[in-house]
Amino acid sequence: MTSYNYDLFVIGGGSGGVRSARVAASLGKKVAIAEEYRYGGTCVIRGCVPKKLFVYAAQFHEHFEDAAGFGWTVGENSFDWTKLIAAKDSEIARLEGLYKKGLAGANAEILETRAELVDAHTVRLVNTGKTVSAKTIVIATGGRPNPHAALPGNELCISSNEAFDLQELPKSIVIAGGGYIAVEFANIFHGLGVETTLIYRGMEILSRFDQDLRRGLHEAMTAKGIRILCQETLQKVSKQDGHLLVETLNNGALAADVVMLALGRIPNTEGLGLETAGVKTDARGAIVVDGYSRTSVPSIYALGDVTDRVQLTPVAIHEAMCFIETEYKNNPTTPDHETIATAVFSQPEIGTVGLTEEEASKRYKELEVYRAQFRPLKATLSGRGEKMIMKLIVDASSRKVIGAHILGHDAGEMAQILGITLKAGCTKDDFDRTMAVHPTAAEELVTMYAPSYRIRDGVRL
Ligand SMILES: Cc1cc2nc3c(=O)[nH]c(=O)nc-3n(C[C@H](O)[C@H](O)[C@H](O)COP(=O)(O)OP(=O)(O)OC[C@H]3O[C@@H](n4cnc5c(N)ncnc54)[C@H](O)[C@@H]3O)c2cc1C
């Protein structure tokens, strides 16, 4: 029988890789994991966690303004970017330490190096050139920002990676992109006092979300003072008199201190030795896997963003747990990518789960749409104009709630709980039978008794 150095070798110390390595090691497997940058990966070091910390930071100026309506006089205030960066750095260093501690505690060997495939069971550790063998290999190398190489002057632009570590807060920024990362950063920078322009080539920001929420958020962001230019593209970025000049297709040239590109992410598969090992990739460079996250080479699995299925941290972790069930618990398990609740940490926030109205009207014969738009209680005294939108999409024949969409404060928190109800297949009658929690914004979800409108055969009645 062939003997290997390890039962499992994991390439990439992010959300999916660390979970695979830690749990396999805790089951008594001999495991090594290699990370070329910092343990914790995108989510912890330059994604979800620092982003959410920035979101909190950006919300304070509205809190200060809102306080006046409740009788408070908030004294003079100012914001120190370098203090925020230092506090964020210390928190992510703490989390990085916890990730390593978890791995070490489970007896996984922690390697601080880039690793590349040599063949179906062999990996080369780039810092030493040494090769090691493993019975099973997991590739969890994530992705990186698309640099938009075709854009003249793209080297002058930053991506979300650099946005987390800017030396100083710019006075003005142009952000290109209409996905959640672009939208979140537009809100973050605007909230911190930066003159912000968002440029997106599509008709409306956040293309995969419910149209109502997309429009509602667009209006709310514009009302705050964020300039949003849809159906617009960057043509060229150049340096001029100490700032950057962004040439656009329809709006002439815009000056900005910083230009950030948030135009999607590319799977980290270049130079990984995939071809030599026989691991297939698709046209975008993502690793092709079967339902169990197994690649075209049976001893090699791939999971998380590198497979370009659903690019979210909980999904990478779930895929890792399914891998563990399949490989080490004799319980073949396929990841479930249906009905994933998710949030956009814009201001106001979006929380969503299930089908959008547009998707649902293509798949179902008849729908009932319950929709409420209202001013939250806090806004009555603060005077803030923002409106909340809540929407339930119901399949008229089965009465199942197949989509729930919220725009407003704590929408992400609500989406998590709604995710359970949609996953459980709850019907609108279950929602109706549920007692409201009063006074909350969420009570609206169980008190929308009559449909706002119906959609039959794709047509709104
Ligand atoms: C700005 C931003 C905000 C985000 N916000 C959210 C959010 O709010 N909620 C959410 O769910 N998701 C969010 N995401 C997405 C989330 O971060 C990813 O889906 C998640 O991190 C994917 O995990 P992963 O394990 O696949 O890859 P990653 O976490 O990217 O980890 C891959 C790791 O592999 C390492 N690596 C790459 N190649 C090699 C190699 N050859 N050898 C050794 N190491 C290597 C990398 O350095 C990296 O640390 C955000 C992403 C970004 C960029």
The ligand as a MOL file (V3000), in Angstrom:
LIG
                    3D

  0  0  0     0  0            999 V3000
M  V30 BEGIN CTAB
M  V30 COUNTS 53 58 0 0 0
M  V30 BEGIN ATOM
M  V30 1 C -14.2500 43.0580 0.0780 0
M  V30 2 C -14.9300 41.7420 0.2920 0
M  V30 3 C -16.0170 41.6560 1.1430 0
M  V30 4 C -16.6580 40.4450 1.3580 0
M  V30 5 N -17.7290 40.4130 2.1910 0
M  V30 6 C -18.3700 39.2450 2.4140 0
M  V30 7 C -19.4710 39.1940 3.3080 0
M  V30 8 O -19.8970 40.2000 3.8720 0
M  V30 9 N -20.0470 37.9890 3.5230 0
M  V30 10 C -19.6040 36.8390 2.9210 0
M  V30 11 O -20.1430 35.7660 3.1760 0
M  V30 12 N -18.5580 36.8710 2.0610 0
M  V30 13 C -17.9370 38.0440 1.8010 0
M  V30 14 N -16.8590 38.0660 0.9510 0
M  V30 15 C -16.4700 36.8220 0.2490 0
M  V30 16 C -15.6300 35.9200 1.1420 0
M  V30 17 O -14.5380 36.6370 1.6490 0
M  V30 18 C -15.1660 34.7080 0.3530 0
M  V30 19 O -16.2830 34.0780 -0.2350 0
M  V30 20 C -14.4350 33.6850 1.2210 0
M  V30 21 O -13.3290 34.2650 1.8480 0
M  V30 22 C -14.0110 32.4850 0.3770 0
M  V30 23 O -13.2490 31.6000 1.1470 0
M  V30 24 P -12.1850 30.6430 0.4570 0
M  V30 25 O -11.6980 29.7170 1.5200 0
M  V30 26 O -12.7330 30.0600 -0.7630 0
M  V30 27 O -11.0190 31.6020 -0.0380 0
M  V30 28 P -10.1870 32.7370 0.7010 0
M  V30 29 O -10.8060 33.1470 1.9680 0
M  V30 30 O -9.9430 33.7560 -0.3310 0
M  V30 31 O -8.8350 32.0050 1.0830 0
M  V30 32 C -7.9260 31.5780 0.1160 0
M  V30 33 C -6.5400 31.6380 0.7170 0
M  V30 34 O -5.6470 30.9010 -0.0850 0
M  V30 35 C -4.4000 31.5700 -0.1120 0
M  V30 36 N -3.6920 31.0810 -1.2970 0
M  V30 37 C -3.9820 31.3230 -2.5990 0
M  V30 38 N -3.1610 30.6070 -3.3980 0
M  V30 39 C -2.3290 29.9030 -2.5810 0
M  V30 40 C -1.2760 28.9660 -2.8010 0
M  V30 41 N -0.9380 28.5660 -4.0380 0
M  V30 42 N -0.6250 28.4640 -1.7270 0
M  V30 43 C -0.9740 28.8450 -0.4670 0
M  V30 44 N -1.9700 29.7100 -0.2030 0
M  V30 45 C -2.6410 30.2180 -1.2450 0
M  V30 46 C -4.7780 33.0390 -0.1500 0
M  V30 47 O -3.7170 33.8470 0.3170 0
M  V30 48 C -5.9800 33.0520 0.7860 0
M  V30 49 O -5.6000 33.3460 2.1060 0
M  V30 50 C -16.1790 39.2660 0.7170 0
M  V30 51 C -15.0780 39.3340 -0.1350 0
M  V30 52 C -14.4630 40.5490 -0.3490 0
M  V30 53 C -13.2830 40.6100 -1.2720 0
M  V30 END ATOM
M  V30 BEGIN BOND
M  V30 1 1 1 2
M  V30 2 1 2 3
M  V30 3 2 2 52
M  V30 4 2 3 4
M  V30 5 1 4 5
M  V30 6 1 4 50
M  V30 7 2 5 6
M  V30 8 1 6 7
M  V30 9 1 6 13
M  V30 10 2 7 8
M  V30 11 1 7 9
M  V30 12 1 9 10
M  V30 13 2 10 11
M  V30 14 1 10 12
M  V30 15 2 12 13
M  V30 16 1 13 14
M  V30 17 1 14 15
M  V30 18 1 14 50
M  V30 19 1 15 16
M  V30 20 1 16 17
M  V30 21 1 16 18
M  V30 22 1 18 19
M  V30 23 1 18 20
M  V30 24 1 20 21
M  V30 25 1 20 22
M  V30 26 1 22 23
M  V30 27 1 23 24
M  V30 28 2 24 25
M  V30 29 1 24 26
M  V30 30 1 24 27
M  V30 31 1 27 28
M  V30 32 2 28 29
M  V30 33 1 28 30
M  V30 34 1 28 31
M  V30 35 1 31 32
M  V30 36 1 32 33
M  V30 37 1 33 34
M  V30 38 1 33 48
M  V30 39 1 34 35
M  V30 40 1 35 36
M  V30 41 1 35 46
M  V30 42 1 36 37
M  V30 43 1 36 45
M  V30 44 2 37 38
M  V30 45 1 38 39
M  V30 46 1 39 40
M  V30 47 2 39 45
M  V30 48 1 40 41
M  V30 49 2 40 42
M  V30 50 1 42 43
M  V30 51 2 43 44
M  V30 52 1 44 45
M  V30 53 1 46 47
M  V30 54 1 46 48
M  V30 55 1 48 49
M  V30 56 2 50 51
M  V30 57 1 51 52
M  V30 58 1 52 53
M  V30 END BOND
M  V30 END CTAB
M  END
